Amino acid sequence: MLKLNIKINSGLYKSRRIQAPSSIRPTQDKIKQAIFNIFGKCIVDANVLDLFSGSGALGIEAISRGAKYVLFVESNRLAARIIAENIKNLKIPNHLWDILIMDAYKAMAMLHTRNKYYNIVFADPPYDKNQIKKILQTLSQYDILERNSIIAIEHSFRESIPENEYNFLLIKQKKYRDTILSFFKTNHEKTSHIPGNI
């Protein structure tokens, strides 16, 4: 069953609604708004990696706000199909996005062969599965990030947070009841598009 309760908050597709499968846990609207308030204009012209994409709400919001490109990574085939339908319904141009239907960790390992670099990463993994360290460790192993990239991870308050591991530094946190947004920054040697200070 699908539900139509995810609204795009700003940008080109403002107030349009997208579908989400009822089997996923979509990012709450206030949390999504907080993510983009924090990123601000850094989203414009960014290359975005949207891991554990779900409905694609974060990546689509990024495109709406001016991202140059978003790669959606989602292992669930139904969810990936709904992302594609949402994109088709919004008539988002093909050059702005791609979808990988595969495990997020396998995707990160594969992406380093593409010679494409990302400066913003969204990750909304399953809660309480100790995924945060694994995400950061995997990102650190592969050359897919620009210098000063920002990684935004949504997770349960019960999960432990590495503050300075795998070349990533915890730079900001916001708490919403049982949910925490953690923002990490890294310094790699790539020098093209670099997000502004957060």
N, C-alpha and C positions, 0 to 999 in steps of 0.2 A: 504494500500500500504506500502511496506517495502522499506527501503533505506539502502545501504551498505556503509555508509560513516564514520563508527566508526572504527578506527584502534587501535590495542593494541600497546602501545608505547614501552614496554620494557619487558624483562624477557623471560620465556619459550615460550610464544606465540607471541613474538614480530613480528610486521608487519602483523599479521593475522587480518582479518576484521570480524566484527560481524554485525548482522542486528539490526535495530531499527524500531519500528512502527512509521509511520509518524505522529501519533496523540500525541506523547510525545515530550518533550523538552529535548533532550540529553545534557549532560554536554559537553560544548565546549572543544575541544582538548587541548587548552592552559590552561584551568582551570583544566582539569584532570591532565595534566602534572605538574601543580603547586602543586596540592594536593599531588602527589606522591613524588615530589621533597622535600616537607616539611616533609613528613613522613619518607622518606629515608629508612634506614634499619629496622625501627620499623615495617614495613610490614612483614618482614621475621618471620615466625612462629606465626603470630598474629591470633587471633580469631576475625573475622570481622562480624559486623552486618550492612548490607546494606539496609537501610530503603528507601522506595519510589524508588525501584531499577530501574524502567524504562526498559531500554534495558539490564541492568546488567553490563554495561561497567565498572563501578568502581569496583564492586566485582570481575569481571573476570580479570581486570588489577591487582587487589590485588593477586589473585591466581597465575597469570603469574609471579609476582614478589616474590612469595615465601610464601604467607599467608598459615597458617595451615588449615584454614577452613573459609568459608564464608556462612552466612545465608542471602539469598535474600528474602526481604519482599516486595511484590507488590500486590496491590488489583485488578489491571486490568488483567483480565484473558488472553487477547491477549498478553499483554506485558509479562506476566509470561510464556506463552507458547513459546514466542520468546527467552526469557532467556534460557529456557530448550533446545531449538533448537540450540542456540549459544553454549551452553556447550557441547551438543552432537556432534556438528560439530568439536569442538576443541578436542574432546575425553578427556575431563577433568575427572579424576577418581571420582567415586561416593562419596568416603569418604571425599572429599574436599569441598562439598557443599550440601545445601538443599534449597528448595524454599517453602516459605509460601505464599499462595494466600489469603491474608486477609488484612484488614485495619492495618496500621502501629501501631496505638495506642492499638488496641486490641491485636496485636502480642506482643508488649512489656509487656502488662499485663499478657499474657499467658506464656511468656518465663521463668518467674521466677520459674515456676514449674518444669523446665527441669534440673535445677542444672548445667547449662552451662553458662560460663561467657565470656564476650567479652571485649577486650581491645582497639578496634578501632571501631568507629561507623561512617558510612557515612549516611548523610541525605540530600536528594535533593527534598524537598517538593514543592508543588505548590507555585508559587511566590505570594506575597502580600496577603496572607491569615492568617498572624499573627501566623505562625506555630512554630516559634523558641522557644518561651517560653513554648509552649505546649509540644514540643519534650523534652526539658530539664526537665520540671516538671514531665512528665511521666517517663523518665529514672530515675529520683531521687526517684520515688515511689517504684520501683521494683529492686530486688537484682539480676541484670543481668550484672553488670560491674565489671571489675577488678579494683584494686587500681591504680590510675594514668592513667585511661583510657583517650583516646583522642576522642573527638567528632568533626567531620568536617561537617559543615552545609553550603550548598550553598543557597543563598537567594538574594532577591532584595535589592538594596541600600535604598529603601524606608522603610524597616522594622526596627522597633526598636530592639536593641540588649541588652539583659541583660548582664551586665559585671561581676556580682558576685551574682547569685541567684541560689537557689535549689542545693547548694553545688557544683556548677560549676563555674569555673573562666575563663573568656575570656583571652586567652593567645596570640592570633595572629589573624590578619586580613589582607587580600589582596583584593584589589578592581580591577575589570576588567569592566570598563564602568558601566553598570547598575547592574552588579553582584558583590556580595561580598562573599568571603570565610571567615567564622568565625570558629576559632578553640577554643574549650573549654576543660578544663582539670578538672578531679575530683579526690578526694581521698576517696576511699572506703577501707574496711578492708580486702579484698581479697589480697592474696600475691603471687600468682603463677607468670605467665608471665607478666612483666611490661614493657611497651614501654620505650625506651630511652628518653632523654630530647628533647623537641621540642622548 
